[in-house]
Amino acid sequence: MHYYIGIDFGSTNIKVAAYTLAGETAHIESRPNRVTHPRPDWSDFDIDGIWAGIQESLQIITAKLGAANIRAVSFSSMGEPAVPIDKEGTPLYPTMAWYDMRSLPQLEYINNKIGRRRLYEITGQVPDPKFAISKIVFLQQNHPEIFEKIHKWLPLPDYVAYLLTGEQFTDYSIASRTMCFDVTNLCWSREILEPLGISPDIFPPTIPGATRRGEITTAAQELTGLLKGTPVVAGGHDHSCAAITVNIWEDGVVLDSMGTAESCMVAIDKMNFSDHGYENAICMYPHCTDKLYRAISGFNACGASVEWYLKTIGRAIVLEAEAQGRNRFELMNEKAAKEVTDIPSMVYLPFLRGSRHNSNVRGGFVGISDGHLDGDYVNALLEGLCCEFRSIAQEYETLFGISCNRIQAVGGGSRDPYWMQIKANVMKNTVYVPANREGASMGAAFLGAVGMGDIDFAGLAAMKRPGDTYKPAADAQGEKIFEKYCKAKAHLISYYE
């Protein structure tokens, strides 16, 4: 039996998973992705801890499944964090999280140098401090002694691939998240880099996802248990990998990737850098499949909103759950179903970490009454998250002339039936949740299989994907909820203009 390993780098956890070619899960290991905060709004990932956790996970998997049965290794990852290394491969600076805000002044500097609209036309990205280029300029301006030593700026999955193989490379979908990659010509953009005094040579060569590139070295074998010579295949951006798992190729099929952040993605044949796409923060760049491009947008506080609520306003739910020995999310949903009032409902605006229209915008509840109960808050919270997702899907319909009529949900939030039913009601469409909800790691494993020639994308598209289906309730008030949300959102956005 052959197995394909997908290593998924998430904001909260790093997962190492083995799958069969039929998509059956053989084993999953997960380790927390620890974050430090040296200053407010600064967030660093622990790269040594990440690498140690991956080594341990691979040792467990190879011991259980047999190293000789591992056919290939590939990766899925959040796209922005990277490791700057010197000529010896030594990390020079902590790995800044995608939501780290220390480079906000540098983003304005880059916008003034290149122009926000031009950046969008070249890179397909709406300028934001999460992208790598602003973080590189931060080092250039604040730590020139470190900047001068940078030999390569390796995105997080590519740094681990380097440790496994000794090879330096990245795929098009991850390269696009630097905001200095030309998505039309598939090359590092000199038009962006030269005015900033940055050499294109600090970035690794770029290749398509599912390209075989490198093999496990002797040193990596000793650390991981993988056999020397085991192929390593280029993977992709986590949302793109998740899209592979749920067959996001057909028009009208939408990926809903629910994690700390939430992303809405569709596959497209060609990009459209119109004013509408720019003004509504619709990013467009290469996919890691044979469908050339993808459009993606989202918001930065999906699961983060739920966690924030349970730590603050909803803290009593956590304490009650602990006292009863119950799951806090199950109790939260129980209250949402039972502890509600007839008082007009609140609206939750999920912009704890900024909005796609303005990174300075912040969110919150609107319409709070002292009579509202826990269930009222929870329903408003989940409805607000679903409404923001719907607003993005509607922008795709306008921009690309498609009908977003099939929602494929993956990630942590998709495990919650109550939440998924609210989503179906708000979207006024059926929501499908695959039985295997580890979409990103499975997509990476599938890319490994494609890279080995064991299956092609047509074969992946034909695979059966069992799961759960949620249809809009007959008495759902989705349209009314969405209209109320849009009015509150418009007022909030205007407040920050």
C-alpha positions in Angstrom: 0.0 0.0 0.0 1.3 3.4 -1.0 0.8 6.5 1.1 1.1 10.2 0.2 2.0 12.7 2.9 0.6 16.2 3.0 2.2 18.7 5.5 -0.2 21.5 6.2 1.1 24.7 7.8 -1.8 26.4 9.5 -2.1 29.5 11.7 -3.1 27.4 14.7 -1.7 23.9 14.0 0.8 22.1 11.9 -0.6 18.9 10.5 1.2 16.0 9.0 -1.2 13.5 7.4 -0.9 10.3 5.3 -3.5 9.4 2.7 -4.1 6.6 0.2 -4.6 7.4 -3.5 -8.4 6.8 -2.9 -8.4 9.6 -0.4 -8.6 7.4 2.7 -6.9 8.8 5.8 -4.2 6.6 7.1 -2.9 8.7 10.0 -2.8 12.4 11.1 -0.5 14.0 13.5 -1.1 17.6 14.7 1.1 20.0 16.6 0.3 23.5 17.9 1.8 26.4 15.9 3.1 28.5 18.8 3.1 32.2 18.5 5.0 34.8 20.4 4.1 38.5 20.7 7.3 40.6 21.3 5.1 43.8 21.0 1.4 44.6 20.6 0.4 43.8 17.0 3.6 41.8 16.5 3.3 38.0 16.0 6.1 35.5 15.3 5.9 31.8 14.5 8.4 29.5 16.2 10.2 28.0 13.2 12.4 25.7 15.4 9.3 24.4 17.1 7.6 23.9 13.7 10.5 21.9 12.4 10.7 19.8 15.6 7.0 19.0 15.4 7.3 18.0 11.8 10.2 15.7 12.5 8.3 14.1 15.4 5.2 13.7 13.3 7.0 12.1 10.4 8.8 9.7 12.7 5.5 8.5 14.1 3.9 8.1 10.7 6.8 6.3 9.1 7.0 3.9 12.1 3.3 3.1 11.8 2.9 2.9 8.0 6.4 1.9 7.0 8.9 4.4 5.5 9.1 2.2 2.3 5.4 2.7 1.7 5.6 6.5 1.6 5.3 7.4 -2.1 5.8 11.2 -1.9 5.7 14.3 0.4 4.1 17.6 -0.5 2.9 20.7 1.3 0.0 23.1 1.8 0.5 26.3 3.7 -0.7 29.8 4.6 1.0 31.8 1.9 2.7 34.7 3.5 5.1 33.7 6.4 8.6 33.1 5.3 12.1 32.4 6.7 15.0 34.7 5.6 18.2 32.6 5.5 21.8 33.4 4.9 24.2 31.5 2.6 24.6 28.7 5.1 20.8 28.3 5.4 20.6 29.8 8.9 17.4 31.8 9.7 18.2 35.5 10.2 15.0 36.8 11.8 11.8 35.4 13.4 9.1 34.2 11.0 6.5 36.9 11.0 2.9 35.7 11.0 0.6 36.8 8.1 -1.5 38.9 10.5 1.6 40.7 12.0 1.2 44.4 11.7 4.7 45.7 12.2 5.2 46.4 8.5 2.1 48.7 8.1 4.3 51.8 7.6 6.3 50.0 4.9 3.2 49.1 3.0 2.4 52.8 2.7 6.0 53.4 1.5 5.5 50.6 -1.2 2.2 52.0 -2.2 3.7 55.4 -2.8 6.6 54.0 -4.7 4.7 51.6 -7.0 1.1 52.7 -6.7 -1.7 50.6 -5.1 -3.5 50.1 -8.4 -0.4 49.1 -10.3 0.5 46.6 -7.5 -2.8 45.0 -8.1 -2.4 44.8 -11.8 1.0 43.1 -11.6 0.5 40.8 -8.6 -3.3 40.2 -8.5 -3.1 41.1 -4.8 -4.8 44.0 -3.1 -2.0 45.7 -1.1 -2.0 44.6 2.5 0.7 44.4 5.2 0.3 40.6 5.5 2.2 40.1 2.2 5.9 39.4 2.3 7.2 42.4 0.4 6.2 44.8 3.2 8.0 42.6 5.7 11.1 42.5 3.6 11.1 46.3 3.4 10.6 46.4 7.1 13.9 44.5 7.6 15.5 46.7 4.9 14.6 49.9 6.8 14.8 48.8 10.4 17.4 46.0 10.4 19.7 46.7 7.4 22.4 44.5 8.9 20.0 41.6 8.6 18.6 42.6 5.2 22.1 42.6 3.7 22.7 39.0 4.8 19.5 37.6 3.2 20.5 35.0 0.7 17.0 33.6 0.1 13.5 34.5 1.3 11.9 31.1 1.6 8.2 30.8 2.2 7.5 28.6 5.2 6.7 25.3 3.4 9.6 25.9 1.1 12.0 26.3 4.0 10.9 22.9 5.3 11.3 21.5 1.8 14.8 22.9 1.8 15.5 21.2 5.1 14.2 17.9 3.7 15.9 18.1 0.3 18.5 20.8 0.2 16.6 22.3 -2.8 15.2 25.8 -2.9 12.0 26.4 -4.8 8.4 27.6 -4.5 5.3 27.1 -6.5 3.3 29.8 -8.3 0.4 29.9 -5.8 2.7 30.6 -2.8 5.0 32.9 -4.8 1.9 35.0 -5.5 1.4 35.7 -1.8 4.6 37.8 -1.6 3.0 40.7 -3.6 6.0 41.0 -5.8 5.3 38.1 -8.2 4.1 38.9 -11.7 1.0 36.6 -12.0 0.6 37.2 -15.7 4.2 36.4 -16.8 4.9 34.0 -13.9 8.1 35.7 -12.7 9.5 37.9 -10.0 8.6 41.5 -10.8 11.5 43.8 -11.5 9.0 46.7 -11.8 8.2 46.3 -8.2 11.5 45.1 -6.7 14.0 47.4 -8.4 12.5 50.7 -7.2 12.5 49.2 -3.7 16.2 48.2 -3.9 15.5 44.5 -3.6 17.2 41.9 -5.8 14.9 39.2 -7.4 17.7 36.8 -6.6 16.7 36.6 -3.0 13.6 34.7 -4.0 13.7 31.0 -5.0 13.0 29.6 -8.5 9.2 29.2 -9.2 7.5 26.1 -10.5 3.9 24.9 -10.9 2.3 22.9 -8.1 2.5 19.1 -8.4 6.0 19.4 -9.9 8.4 16.8 -8.5 11.4 18.7 -7.1 14.0 17.1 -4.8 14.4 14.0 -2.7 14.8 13.3 1.0 18.5 13.6 2.0 20.5 11.4 4.3 20.4 14.0 7.0 16.6 14.4 6.7 16.2 10.6 6.8 17.9 10.5 10.2 15.7 13.3 11.5 12.3 12.2 10.1 12.3 8.5 9.4 11.6 9.1 5.7 13.8 7.1 3.4 16.6 8.8 1.5 15.4 9.4 -2.0 11.7 9.7 -1.2 10.3 12.2 -3.7 9.3 15.7 -2.6 6.7 17.5 -4.8 5.8 21.2 -4.9 2.5 21.8 -3.2 0.5 25.0 -2.9 -1.3 27.7 -1.0 -3.6 26.1 1.6 -6.9 27.3 0.1 -5.8 26.1 -3.3 -5.0 22.7 -1.9 -8.3 22.5 -0.1 -10.0 23.4 -3.4 -8.4 20.3 -5.0 -9.9 18.1 -2.3 -13.5 19.3 -3.0 -13.2 19.6 -6.8 -13.2 23.4 -7.2 -13.0 23.3 -11.0 -16.5 23.7 -12.2 -18.2 27.1 -12.7 -20.4 28.0 -9.8 -18.6 25.8 -7.3 -17.3 27.9 -4.4 -14.7 26.9 -1.8 -15.5 28.0 1.8 -12.3 27.5 3.7 -13.0 28.0 7.4 -10.1 28.4 9.8 -8.8 31.2 11.9 -9.6 33.3 8.9 -12.2 32.5 6.2 -11.7 32.4 2.5 -14.0 32.3 -0.4 -12.5 31.0 -3.6 -13.6 30.1 -7.2 -11.5 28.8 -10.1 -11.4 31.0 -13.2 -10.0 30.7 -16.7 -8.7 34.3 -16.9 -8.1 37.2 -14.5 -10.0 40.4 -14.5 -8.2 43.3 -12.9 -11.1 45.7 -13.2 -11.9 48.5 -10.8 -14.7 46.4 -9.3 -12.3 43.6 -8.4 -9.8 46.1 -7.0 -12.3 48.1 -4.9 -13.8 44.9 -3.4 -10.4 43.3 -2.7 -10.7 40.3 -5.0 -7.3 38.7 -5.3 -6.5 36.7 -8.5 -3.5 34.5 -9.1 -2.3 31.1 -10.2 -4.0 27.9 -9.0 -2.0 24.8 -8.3 -4.1 22.7 -10.8 -4.7 22.6 -14.5 -7.4 25.3 -14.0 -5.1 28.3 -14.6 -6.2 30.8 -12.0 -8.3 31.4 -8.9 -10.1 34.3 -7.4 -10.0 34.5 -3.6 -11.0 36.9 -0.9 -12.0 36.6 2.7 -11.8 38.1 6.1 -9.2 37.6 8.8 -11.4 36.7 11.8 -13.7 33.7 11.3 -12.6 31.1 13.9 -10.8 34.0 15.6 -14.2 35.7 16.1 -15.5 32.6 17.9 -12.4 32.3 20.1 -12.6 36.0 20.9 -16.2 35.8 21.9 -15.6 32.7 24.2 -12.7 34.5 25.8 -14.6 37.7 26.5 -18.4 38.2 26.3 -19.1 34.5 26.2 -16.6 33.5 28.9 -19.5 32.2 31.1 -20.2 29.5 28.4 -16.7 28.2 28.7 -16.9 28.1 32.5 -20.3 26.3 32.4 -19.0 23.8 29.9 -15.9 23.1 32.0 -18.1 22.6 35.1 -20.4 20.2 33.3 -17.5 18.4 31.5 -19.0 19.3 28.1 -17.7 20.6 24.8 -17.8 24.4 24.8 -18.9 24.7 21.2 -21.8 22.2 21.7 -23.0 24.2 24.7 -22.6 27.5 22.7 -24.8 26.1 20.0 -27.3 24.7 22.5 -27.7 28.2 23.9 -28.1 29.6 20.4 -31.0 27.3 19.7 -32.7 27.7 23.1 -31.7 30.8 25.0 -33.0 33.5 22.6 -35.3 36.5 23.2 -37.9 38.3 21.1 -35.8 41.5 21.3 -34.7 42.6 17.8 -31.5 40.7 16.9 -28.1 42.1 16.9 -25.7 42.3 14.0 -22.1 41.1 14.3 -19.5 42.6 12.0 -16.4 40.2 11.9 -13.6 42.7 11.4 -11.5 42.2 14.5 -8.5 42.1 12.3 -9.6 44.6 9.7 -11.8 44.3 6.6 -10.9 43.6 3.0 -11.9 47.2 2.2 -9.9 48.9 4.9 -7.3 47.2 7.2 -8.0 49.9 9.8 -11.7 48.9 10.2 -12.6 47.1 13.4 -15.7 45.0 14.2 -18.2 44.4 16.9 -21.8 43.9 17.8 -24.4 46.4 16.8 -27.8 46.7 18.4 -27.0 45.3 21.8 -29.7 45.3 24.5 -29.3 44.6 28.2 -32.0 42.0 27.6 -30.1 39.9 25.1 -29.0 36.5 26.2 -26.0 34.3 25.3 -28.0 32.6 22.5 -28.7 36.0 20.9 -25.1 36.8 20.8 -24.1 33.4 19.4 -26.7 33.6 16.6 -25.6 37.2 15.7 -22.0 36.0 15.7 -22.5 33.1 13.4 -25.0 35.0 11.1 -22.5 37.9 10.7 -19.7 35.5 9.7 -22.1 33.9 7.1 -23.3 37.2 5.8 -19.7 38.4 5.2 -19.0 35.2 3.2 -22.2 35.8 1.1 -21.1 39.4 0.3 -17.8 38.0 -1.1 -19.6 35.4 -3.2 -21.9 38.1 -4.7 -18.9 40.1 -5.8 -17.7 37.0 -7.8 -21.0 36.8 -9.5 -20.7 40.5 -10.6 -17.0 40.3 -11.6 -17.0 37.0 -13.5 -20.6 36.6 -14.5 -20.9 33.3 -12.7 -23.6 31.9 -10.4 -22.2 30.8 -7.0 -24.7 28.0 -6.5 -22.7 25.2 -4.8 -20.8 25.9 -1.5 -18.1 23.4 -0.5 -17.1 24.0 3.1 -13.9 22.7 4.7 -11.9 23.5 7.8 -12.7 23.7 11.5 -15.9 25.7 11.3 -17.5 23.2 8.8 -17.6 20.6 11.6 -20.4 22.6 13.3 -23.8 21.5 12.0 -25.6 24.4 13.6 -23.3 26.9 11.9 -23.6 25.1 8.6 -27.4 25.3 8.7 -27.2 29.0 9.4 -24.8 29.3 6.4 -27.3 27.5 4.1 -30.1 29.8 5.3 -28.1 33.0 4.8 -26.6 31.9 1.4 -30.0 30.6 0.2 -28.0 27.7 -1.3 -27.0 24.2 -0.4 -23.8 23.8 1.6 -21.8 20.6 1.2 -19.3 19.4 3.8 -17.0 16.6 2.7 -16.6 13.7 5.1 -12.9 14.4 5.3 -12.6 18.0 6.5 -8.8 18.1 6.5 -9.0 19.6 3.0 -5.6 21.3 2.8 -3.4 18.4 3.9 -5.3 16.0 1.6 -5.0 18.4 -1.3 -1.3 18.5 -0.7 -1.1 14.7 -0.7 -3.1 14.6 -3.9 -0.6 17.0 -5.5 2.1 14.6 -4.5 0.3 11.8 -6.3 -0.2 14.0 -9.4 3.5 14.8 -9.3 4.4 11.1 -9.2 2.2 10.5 -12.2 -0.1 8.2 -10.2 -3.3 10.2 -11.0 -4.1 13.3 -13.0 -6.5 16.2 -12.2 -9.3 14.5 -14.3 -9.0 11.5 -12.1 -9.2 13.6 -9.0 -12.3 15.4 -10.3 -14.0 12.0 -10.8 -13.5 10.9 -7.3 -16.6 10.4 -5.1 -16.6 12.7 -2.0 -19.2 11.6 0.6 -20.2 14.1 3.2 -23.0 16.1 4.8 -25.6 18.3 3.0 -27.3 21.4 4.4 -30.3 22.9 2.6 -31.9 26.3 3.4 -34.8 25.9 5.8 -38.3 26.6 4.4 -38.8 29.3 7.0 -35.3 30.8 6.9 -35.0 34.6 7.2 -31.7 34.6 5.3 -32.5 37.6 3.0 -33.7 39.7 5.9 -30.7 38.9 7.9 -28.4 39.7 5.0 -30.0 43.0 4.3 -29.7 44.1 7.9 -26.1 43.1 7.9 -25.3 45.1 4.7 -26.8 48.2 6.2 -24.8 47.9 9.4 -21.6 47.1 7.5 -22.0 50.2 5.2 -22.3 52.5 8.3 -19.3 50.9 9.9 -17.1 51.1 6.8 -18.0 54.8 6.3 -17.1 55.6 9.9 -13.4 54.6 9.2 -13.2 56.5 5.9 
